[in-house]
Amino acid sequence: MELNLKETFNTVVNSAEKFAKGAADNSKKMVERAKVKAEMSKAESEMNAAYIEIGKKYDELYGDRAEPEFAELMAKVAQGKADIAKCRAEIAAMENGVICPNCGKFVSETARFCPNCGCKQEEPAPKEEAVAEEAEAVESEVVEEAPAEETKTEA
């Protein structure tokens, strides 16, 4: 019986050693695979960055003179630039500032020069004039809408 117990114990130990060796081998393979995948991901990122730079350079060089195959993409780029400029102007207005016409950076409305590029900024319209202009614009909208409402009530 003692021999049987010893053989069983040896069989269990051998099985455990095989399992541990297999787990270690699998772990090594997983680590190697992860390293290769990380290397591939880095190469893909660098390649994509190069593609982006190619596109930017093409836009700089050809812009609105792009070949017909690129016209739709260039139109999307132009629309994106316009949307971004509009959003930047809205944010600048919310933060009591403007966007520098030279470099596109935020400039406080009280600044006379852009802190980024040094470009002289336009003198802001006095607040009273801006309020008066806004009131005139609203008034003209109301006057334009009034006849349309009268015609609806007459009918």
C-alpha positions in Angstrom: 0.0 0.0 0.0 2.9 2.3 0.8 4.2 1.8 -2.8 0.8 2.7 -4.2 0.6 5.9 -2.2 4.1 6.8 -3.2 3.3 6.2 -6.9 0.1 8.3 -6.6 2.0 11.1 -5.0 4.6 11.0 -7.7 1.9 11.0 -10.4 0.3 14.1 -8.7 3.6 15.9 -8.5 4.5 15.1 -12.1 1.1 16.3 -13.2 1.5 19.5 -11.2 4.9 20.1 -12.7 3.6 19.6 -16.2 0.7 22.0 -15.5 3.0 24.6 -14.0 5.4 24.3 -17.0 2.5 24.6 -19.4 1.2 27.7 -17.6 4.7 29.3 -17.6 5.1 28.6 -21.3 1.6 30.0 -22.1 2.5 33.1 -20.0 5.7 33.6 -21.9 3.8 33.3 -25.2 1.2 35.8 -24.0 3.9 38.3 -23.0 5.7 37.9 -26.4 2.4 38.3 -28.2 1.6 41.4 -26.2 5.0 42.9 -27.1 4.6 42.2 -30.8 1.0 43.7 -30.7 2.3 46.8 -28.9 5.1 47.2 -31.6 2.5 46.8 -34.3 0.2 49.3 -32.7 3.0 51.8 -32.5 3.9 51.3 -36.1 0.2 51.8 -37.1 0.0 55.0 -35.0 3.1 56.4 -36.7 1.8 55.5 -40.1 -1.5 57.1 -39.4 0.2 60.2 -38.1 2.2 60.3 -41.4 -1.0 60.0 -43.4 -2.5 62.9 -41.5 0.6 65.0 -42.2 0.3 64.1 -45.9 -3.3 65.2 -45.9 -2.5 68.5 -44.1 0.4 69.2 -46.5 -1.9 68.4 -49.5 -4.4 70.9 -48.1 -1.7 73.5 -47.7 -0.4 73.0 -51.2 -3.6 72.6 -53.2 -6.5 73.6 -51.0 -9.4 74.6 -53.2 -7.4 73.5 -56.3 -7.5 69.8 -55.3 -7.9 67.1 -57.9 -11.5 65.9 -58.4 -10.9 62.7 -56.5 -10.2 64.7 -53.4 -12.9 67.4 -53.8 -15.4 65.8 -51.5 -12.8 65.3 -48.7 -11.5 68.8 -49.2 -15.0 70.2 -48.9 -15.4 68.3 -45.6 -12.1 69.8 -44.4 -13.2 73.3 -45.3 -16.5 72.8 -43.6 -14.7 71.5 -40.5 -12.4 74.5 -40.4 -15.5 76.8 -40.7 -17.3 75.0 -37.9 -14.2 75.1 -35.6 -13.7 78.8 -36.3 -17.4 79.5 -35.4 -17.1 77.5 -32.2 -13.9 79.3 -31.2 -15.5 82.7 -31.8 -18.5 81.6 -29.7 -16.3 80.5 -26.9 -14.2 83.7 -27.1 -17.4 85.8 -26.9 -18.5 83.8 -23.8 -15.1 84.4 -22.2 -15.2 88.2 -23.1 -12.6 87.9 -25.8 -12.0 87.5 -29.5 -10.0 85.3 -31.8 -6.8 86.8 -33.2 -7.2 87.1 -37.0 -3.5 86.4 -37.5 -2.8 83.3 -35.4 -6.3 82.1 -34.3 -5.6 82.2 -30.6 -7.9 83.6 -27.9 -7.3 87.3 -27.0 -8.9 89.1 -24.1 -11.2 91.9 -25.3 -9.2 94.4 -23.4 -5.8 93.4 -25.0 -4.5 95.7 -27.7 -2.1 93.0 -29.0 -2.3 89.3 -29.2 -0.2 87.7 -26.5 0.6 84.8 -28.8 1.8 86.5 -32.0 1.9 90.2 -31.1 -0.7 91.2 -33.8 -2.4 94.5 -33.1 -6.1 93.9 -32.4 -9.0 96.0 -33.6 -10.4 98.4 -31.2 -13.5 96.9 -29.7 -16.7 98.7 -30.4 -17.9 100.6 -27.2 -20.4 98.6 -25.3 -23.1 101.3 -25.7 -22.8 101.2 -29.5 -22.9 97.5 -29.5 -26.1 97.5 -27.4 -27.7 100.2 -29.7 -26.8 98.1 -32.8 -28.3 95.0 -31.3 -31.4 96.9 -30.3 -31.8 98.2 -33.8 -31.4 94.7 -35.3 -34.1 93.3 -33.0 -36.3 96.3 -33.8 -36.0 95.7 -37.5 -36.7 92.0 -37.1 -39.9 92.9 -35.2 -41.0 95.4 -37.8 -40.4 92.9 -40.6 -42.4 90.2 -38.7 -45.4 92.5 -37.8 -47.0 92.7 -41.3 -46.9 88.9 -41.6 -48.8 88.6 -38.3 -51.5 91.1 -39.4 -52.2 89.2 -42.6 -52.7 86.0 -40.6 -55.2 87.7 -38.2 -57.1 89.3 -41.2 -57.6 85.9 -42.8 
